[in-house]
Amino acid sequence: MSARLASSSAPPALAAAAAVAVVRLDLSDFRCYREARLDIDPRPVVLAGSTTLAHGAALPILLSASDVVLHDRQVHHSVQTALAALGPRGPRCVALPHSDLDALETAVRDALAKGARRVWYLADGIYSMFGDRLPVAGLVALMQRYDALHAYIDDAHGMSWCGSRGAGSVIDAGLPVERTVIVSSLSKGFGCAGGVIAVPDALTKQRIENLGPSLMFSIQLPPPMLGAVCASARLHLEDELSVMQRELWGRLGLVRKLLRESPALSTRLPIASDEPSPVQYLVLGDAEQAIAATQRLIARGLLVNPVAFPAVPLRRGGVRFTIVRSHTDADVRRLVSALAAVVAEVCERPALSP
Ligand SMILES: Cc1ncc(COP(=O)(O)O)c(C=O)c1O
């Protein structure tokens, strides 16, 4: 599998576009900068050097000191870092239990009762460790009930493999456009590098582009990467994208089914939902077990990541892995049987209950 991964990196169109962008770089024209400003209809888009830099540009502009910020306890670290950087001039921030919309509603009511005019909920579309998804239908219902509730969603892991034109895991859910900001990655499913901020209107875009602290100085996406971004964006507009999405969903469904069917592995899945997710995770225990399992799997040619506290709670360390479209069903079966063998080798204790 690792040899295949090495040979199936960027689609040729992306590599060629990056090269062309270098050759035609003309600073008096900024042509590739204009071309890359493709909107996620109807939302205008701001490009950033990474998702982390996107948060660093967007949050200081979007949030006022008089807002109340409610964030999921597990919202990505890059969001929490950007919030912390606001310091004493920033809004009051409250961490909420993970994916608990009842707790969110209680906190929204509390904030409104204390006079807040605008309340933000910050969450991930797909959580990057366990791969679980935002309960987005419930969030839409809450936003319909509370006009003051705004959503800021980090959907880095939702990009490309799902949603209309690959625009992510929350784009089709019906979140109110005028009260929702979606931030995503161009470095994962999109196949390039960078971050993207989809905002409600042109004025917000202009404010973030011109005033966002992390977009100042010379940290824009470099032209070769913009060339690749344009080429990938064009691929997203082709009908073939939905064929590619369905192929990947087939593999994601297969890995989930095999994990569920395996007596050694099914008790180690941290989430109950079988909704497709690009991030798969098995709970093994502590950091030593996560590292030992990863080393054994890599020795078998299977690339997985070890994960341990503080990225996940104590004793819920484990291995995290992703399935890509170029994997075959045979690859997926080989991975799951190797996981079962290695887990038996490194884990003497039974799995913790979720
Ligand atoms: C959910 C999420 N948000 C943000 C980031 C940071 O992305 P970047 O490396 O583009 O800054 C990651 C990184 O993996 C992520 O998983």
The ligand as an ORCA input file, in Angstrom:
! r2SCAN-3c Opt
* xyz 0 1
  C     -10.045     20.094     11.808
  C      -8.715     20.739     11.495
  N      -8.616     22.083     11.482
  C      -7.467     22.704     11.221
  C      -6.314     21.994     10.952
  C      -5.044     22.733     10.673
  O      -4.858     22.731      9.279
  P      -3.601     23.436      8.597
  O      -2.488     22.446      8.679
  O      -4.060     23.705      7.191
  O      -3.301     24.677      9.334
  C      -6.347     20.598     10.940
  C      -5.112     19.849     10.669
  O      -5.044     18.706     10.470
  C      -7.584     19.949     11.234
  O      -7.660     18.635     11.272
*
